[in-house]
Amino acid sequence: MEASAYLPVPSHLDALASSGLAVLPDYLDATLVDALRRELHAARTAAGLYRARVGRGHRRRLAAAVRGDWIRWLDGSTEVQRLFLARLEEIREQVNRSLMLGLFEVEAHFALYPPGAGYHRHVDAFQQDNPRRLSAVLYLNRHWRRVQGGELAIYDASGGEVLRILPEAGTLVLFLSQGVPHAVLPTRRWRASIAAWFRVRQADNPLAGLARLQPDDLA
C-alpha cells in the first residue's frame, strides 16, 4: 500500500480543527497491527513492561486506582516499531501542513491494561511547560465487544461524557492534548494500545523538546 494511503483524509483534519477530535477506523492494515500486538505481548511475557505512574518529577508515584496500565517506550529498535513511527511522522507532517501546529517531534509507548484496570479522566497536559499539542492512540485488540469495557470515554469541558470509542484493532484516535478530557474505562480483558504525543519546541527553550519527558507524567 502506498504511504499516502495512511494519511488522514481531509474530513478527519477538518474534524480535528473543528472539534479537537478525529477517529479513524481501520487506519492501519491488519498485518502491521498484528505485528505490533505480538511485540507488546512478547514484552509482557519477557517482563519487559513497567507499571505506569502519575505525577511529575519527584511527585511521580504509582496509583493503580487512578491508572492501571503497564507501558514500554517505542524506541525504533525493531522493524515493526520503525514502520509505525514512520506513520506517525506522516501524520506530523500533514497536520503541520494543514493546521500549522508546529509539531516538532513525537514520542510513543505501548500500553497494556490488565482486566479490571482503567485510567481516570484527565488531559494529556502539564500544568506548566507543556510541549504536547496532539495526542494519538492506536488500538491493537481484535474482535473487541462493547460488553468487554475498556472504551475511550471523551468528555466536554464541563465533565459530561460525549463519546465512547471501542479499542478495536486498527482504529486511530487523534485529539488535542490540552483540550480534550478523556478516560479509559475499566476493561474486562487485556487491552492493548499505543499512546503517542506530538510535541512542539518550547519558545523559551528550543532544546527542551530534545529531552524526552516520561509519557506517564500528568499535570
SULKA-V403753 format. One record per residue. RES is the residue in three letters. PHI is phi in radians with two decimals (999 if undefined). BURIAL is I if it has 9 or more other C-alpha atoms within 8 Angstrom, else O. D_LAST is the distance of its C-alpha to the last C-alpha in Angstrom with 1 decimal. Layout:
# SULKA-V403753
res=RES phi=PHI burial=BURIAL d_last=D_LAST
res=RES phi=PHI burial=BURIAL d_last=D_LAST
This chain:
# SULKA-V403753
res=MET phi=999 burial=O d_last=39.5
res=GLU phi=-1.15 burial=O d_last=38.9
res=ALA phi=-1.02 burial=O d_last=35.4
res=SER phi=-1.07 burial=O d_last=35.3
res=ALA phi=-1.19 burial=O d_last=35.5
res=TYR phi=-1.60 burial=I d_last=31.9
res=LEU phi=-1.36 burial=I d_last=30.6
res=PRO phi=-1.04 burial=I d_last=29.1
res=VAL phi=-1.32 burial=O d_last=31.9
res=PRO phi=-0.94 burial=O d_last=31.8
res=SER phi=-1.10 burial=O d_last=31.2
res=HIS phi=-1.26 burial=I d_last=27.9
res=LEU phi=-1.17 burial=I d_last=26.9
res=ASP phi=-1.08 burial=O d_last=28.2
res=ALA phi=-1.10 burial=I d_last=26.1
res=LEU phi=-1.11 burial=I d_last=22.9
res=ALA phi=-1.21 burial=I d_last=24.0
res=SER phi=-1.53 burial=O d_last=24.9
res=SER phi=-2.09 burial=O d_last=22.4
res=GLY phi=1.44 burial=I d_last=19.5
res=LEU phi=-2.54 burial=I d_last=20.5
res=ALA phi=-2.48 burial=I d_last=23.4
res=VAL phi=-2.02 burial=I d_last=24.8
res=LEU phi=-2.11 burial=I d_last=27.4
res=PRO phi=-1.12 burial=O d_last=29.5
res=ASP phi=0.94 burial=I d_last=31.5
res=TYR phi=-1.21 burial=I d_last=29.8
res=LEU phi=-1.94 burial=I d_last=30.9
res=ASP phi=-1.24 burial=O d_last=34.3
res=ALA phi=-1.09 burial=O d_last=34.8
res=THR phi=-1.10 burial=O d_last=36.0
res=LEU phi=-1.22 burial=I d_last=32.8
res=VAL phi=-1.07 burial=I d_last=30.6
res=ASP phi=-1.10 burial=I d_last=32.9
res=ALA phi=-1.15 burial=I d_last=32.8
res=LEU phi=-1.13 burial=I d_last=29.0
res=ARG phi=-1.10 burial=I d_last=29.1
res=ARG phi=-1.09 burial=O d_last=31.8
res=GLU phi=-1.13 burial=O d_last=29.9
res=LEU phi=-1.12 burial=I d_last=26.9
res=HIS phi=-1.24 burial=O d_last=29.3
res=ALA phi=-1.15 burial=O d_last=31.2
res=ALA phi=-1.14 burial=I d_last=28.2
res=ARG phi=-1.06 burial=I d_last=27.7
res=THR phi=-1.08 burial=O d_last=31.4
res=ALA phi=-1.56 burial=O d_last=31.3
res=ALA phi=0.99 burial=O d_last=28.3
res=GLY phi=-1.71 burial=O d_last=26.4
res=LEU phi=-1.90 burial=I d_last=23.0
res=TYR phi=-2.32 burial=O d_last=20.5
res=ARG phi=-1.19 burial=I d_last=18.2
res=ALA phi=-1.21 burial=I d_last=14.6
res=ARG phi=-2.08 burial=I d_last=12.0
res=VAL phi=-2.09 burial=I d_last=8.6
res=GLY phi=1.67 burial=I d_last=6.6
res=ARG phi=-2.50 burial=I d_last=7.1
res=GLY phi=1.06 burial=O d_last=10.6
res=HIS phi=-1.23 burial=O d_last=12.9
res=ARG phi=-1.61 burial=O d_last=10.5
res=ARG phi=-1.14 burial=I d_last=10.5
res=ARG phi=-2.73 burial=O d_last=12.8
res=LEU phi=-1.33 burial=O d_last=14.8
res=ALA phi=-2.65 burial=I d_last=14.3
res=ALA phi=-1.06 burial=O d_last=16.8
res=ALA phi=-1.23 burial=O d_last=16.9
res=VAL phi=-1.69 burial=O d_last=13.4
res=ARG phi=-2.53 burial=I d_last=13.7
res=GLY phi=-2.07 burial=I d_last=17.2
res=ASP phi=-1.52 burial=I d_last=17.7
res=TRP phi=-1.96 burial=I d_last=19.3
res=ILE phi=-2.31 burial=I d_last=18.6
res=ARG phi=-2.71 burial=I d_last=20.5
res=TRP phi=-1.08 burial=O d_last=20.0
res=LEU phi=-1.51 burial=I d_last=22.5
res=ASP phi=-2.07 burial=O d_last=24.3
res=GLY phi=1.31 burial=O d_last=27.3
res=SER phi=-1.43 burial=O d_last=29.6
res=THR phi=-2.18 burial=O d_last=31.4
res=GLU phi=-1.10 burial=O d_last=33.2
res=VAL phi=-1.15 burial=I d_last=31.4
res=GLN phi=-1.12 burial=I d_last=28.0
res=ARG phi=-1.10 burial=I d_last=29.5
res=LEU phi=-1.09 burial=O d_last=30.8
res=PHE phi=-1.20 burial=I d_last=27.5
res=LEU phi=-1.08 burial=I d_last=25.7
res=ALA phi=-1.13 burial=O d_last=28.6
res=ARG phi=-1.13 burial=I d_last=27.9
res=LEU phi=-1.12 burial=I d_last=24.3
res=GLU phi=-1.13 burial=I d_last=25.9
res=GLU phi=-1.08 burial=I d_last=28.2
res=ILE phi=-1.08 burial=I d_last=25.5
res=ARG phi=-0.98 burial=I d_last=23.8
res=GLU phi=-1.16 burial=O d_last=27.2
res=GLN phi=-1.23 burial=I d_last=28.2
res=VAL phi=-1.11 burial=I d_last=25.0
res=ASN phi=-1.10 burial=I d_last=25.4
res=ARG phi=-1.16 burial=O d_last=29.1
res=SER phi=-1.51 burial=O d_last=28.6
res=LEU phi=-1.99 burial=O d_last=25.5
res=MET phi=0.94 burial=O d_last=25.2
res=LEU phi=-1.49 burial=O d_last=21.4
res=GLY phi=1.19 burial=O d_last=22.1
res=LEU phi=-1.19 burial=I d_last=20.4
res=PHE phi=-1.85 burial=I d_last=21.1
res=GLU phi=-2.71 burial=I d_last=20.3
res=VAL phi=-2.35 burial=I d_last=19.0
res=GLU phi=-2.28 burial=I d_last=17.5
res=ALA phi=-2.67 burial=I d_last=18.1
res=HIS phi=-2.51 burial=I d_last=18.4
res=PHE phi=-1.17 burial=I d_last=20.6
res=ALA phi=-2.42 burial=I d_last=19.1
res=LEU phi=-2.15 burial=I d_last=21.7
res=TYR phi=-1.79 burial=I d_last=21.3
res=PRO phi=-1.30 burial=I d_last=24.2
res=PRO phi=-0.93 burial=I d_last=26.0
res=GLY phi=1.66 burial=O d_last=24.2
res=ALA phi=-1.57 burial=I d_last=20.6
res=GLY phi=-2.76 burial=I d_last=17.9
res=TYR phi=-2.60 burial=I d_last=14.2
res=HIS phi=-1.06 burial=I d_last=13.0
res=ARG phi=-0.98 burial=O d_last=12.0
res=HIS phi=-2.86 burial=O d_last=8.6
res=VAL phi=-2.11 burial=I d_last=8.0
res=ASP phi=-1.50 burial=I d_last=7.8
res=ALA phi=-2.58 burial=I d_last=5.9
res=PHE phi=-1.60 burial=I d_last=4.0
res=GLN phi=-1.22 burial=O d_last=5.0
res=GLN phi=-2.39 burial=O d_last=7.9
res=ASP phi=0.90 burial=O d_last=10.2
res=ASN phi=-1.67 burial=O d_last=9.0
res=PRO phi=-1.58 burial=I d_last=12.3
res=ARG phi=-1.32 burial=I d_last=11.8
res=ARG phi=-2.16 burial=I d_last=14.2
res=LEU phi=-2.37 burial=I d_last=15.8
res=SER phi=-1.83 burial=I d_last=15.0
res=ALA phi=-2.45 burial=I d_last=18.1
res=VAL phi=-2.30 burial=I d_last=19.1
res=LEU phi=-1.95 burial=I d_last=22.7
res=TYR phi=-1.71 burial=I d_last=24.3
res=LEU phi=-2.11 burial=I d_last=27.0
res=ASN phi=-1.66 burial=I d_last=28.6
res=ARG phi=-1.50 burial=O d_last=32.2
res=HIS phi=1.00 burial=O d_last=33.8
res=TRP phi=-1.37 burial=I d_last=30.8
res=ARG phi=-2.05 burial=O d_last=31.9
res=ARG phi=-1.07 burial=O d_last=30.0
res=VAL phi=-1.18 burial=O d_last=31.3
res=GLN phi=-1.50 burial=I d_last=29.3
res=GLY phi=1.22 burial=I d_last=26.0
res=GLY phi=1.23 burial=I d_last=22.9
res=GLU phi=-1.19 burial=I d_last=22.5
res=LEU phi=-1.49 burial=I d_last=19.4
res=ALA phi=-1.67 burial=I d_last=19.0
res=ILE phi=-1.90 burial=I d_last=18.0
res=TYR phi=-2.14 burial=I d_last=17.3
res=ASP phi=-1.54 burial=I d_last=18.1
res=ALA phi=-1.12 burial=O d_last=16.3
res=SER phi=-1.56 burial=O d_last=18.1
res=GLY phi=1.67 burial=O d_last=17.0
res=GLY phi=-1.42 burial=O d_last=20.3
res=GLU phi=-1.30 burial=O d_last=20.8
res=VAL phi=-2.07 burial=O d_last=22.6
res=LEU phi=-2.85 burial=O d_last=23.1
res=ARG phi=-2.19 burial=O d_last=23.3
res=ILE phi=-2.06 burial=O d_last=23.8
res=LEU phi=-1.19 burial=I d_last=25.8
res=PRO phi=-1.46 burial=I d_last=24.7
res=GLU phi=-1.50 burial=I d_last=28.1
res=ALA phi=-0.87 burial=I d_last=29.1
res=GLY phi=1.58 burial=I d_last=29.0
res=THR phi=-1.32 burial=I d_last=26.7
res=LEU phi=-2.01 burial=I d_last=24.1
res=VAL phi=-2.04 burial=I d_last=21.3
res=LEU phi=-1.99 burial=I d_last=19.8
res=PHE phi=-2.72 burial=I d_last=17.2
res=LEU phi=-1.21 burial=I d_last=15.3
res=SER phi=-1.10 burial=I d_last=11.7
res=GLN phi=-1.58 burial=I d_last=10.4
res=GLY phi=-2.22 burial=O d_last=12.9
res=VAL phi=-2.16 burial=I d_last=13.8
res=PRO phi=-1.14 burial=I d_last=12.3
res=HIS phi=-2.69 burial=I d_last=13.8
res=ALA phi=-2.62 burial=I d_last=14.6
res=VAL phi=-1.75 burial=I d_last=17.1
res=LEU phi=-1.26 burial=I d_last=19.8
res=PRO phi=-0.92 burial=I d_last=21.6
res=THR phi=-1.75 burial=I d_last=24.1
res=ARG phi=-1.88 burial=I d_last=27.7
res=ARG phi=-2.56 burial=O d_last=28.3
res=TRP phi=-1.00 burial=I d_last=26.8
res=ARG phi=-2.11 burial=I d_last=24.3
res=ALA phi=-1.95 burial=I d_last=24.0
res=SER phi=-2.77 burial=I d_last=21.9
res=ILE phi=-2.19 burial=I d_last=20.4
res=ALA phi=-1.86 burial=I d_last=16.9
res=ALA phi=-2.44 burial=I d_last=16.7
res=TRP phi=-2.37 burial=I d_last=14.7
res=PHE phi=-1.62 burial=I d_last=16.8
res=ARG phi=-2.11 burial=I d_last=15.7
res=VAL phi=-1.86 burial=I d_last=17.3
res=ARG phi=-1.28 burial=I d_last=18.6
res=GLN phi=-1.48 burial=I d_last=17.1
res=ALA phi=-1.04 burial=O d_last=19.9
res=ASP phi=-1.46 burial=O d_last=19.8
res=ASN phi=-2.70 burial=O d_last=19.7
res=PRO phi=-1.04 burial=O d_last=21.4
res=LEU phi=-1.54 burial=O d_last=21.3
res=ALA phi=-1.10 burial=O d_last=17.6
res=GLY phi=-1.16 burial=I d_last=17.5
res=LEU phi=-1.41 burial=O d_last=20.0
res=ALA phi=-1.65 burial=O d_last=17.8
res=ARG phi=-1.23 burial=O d_last=16.1
res=LEU phi=-1.59 burial=O d_last=12.5
res=GLN phi=-1.11 burial=O d_last=12.1
res=PRO phi=-1.28 burial=O d_last=11.4
res=ASP phi=-1.73 burial=O d_last=10.0
res=ASP phi=-1.30 burial=I d_last=7.0
res=LEU phi=-2.24 burial=I d_last=3.8
res=ALA phi=-1.13 burial=I d_last=0.0
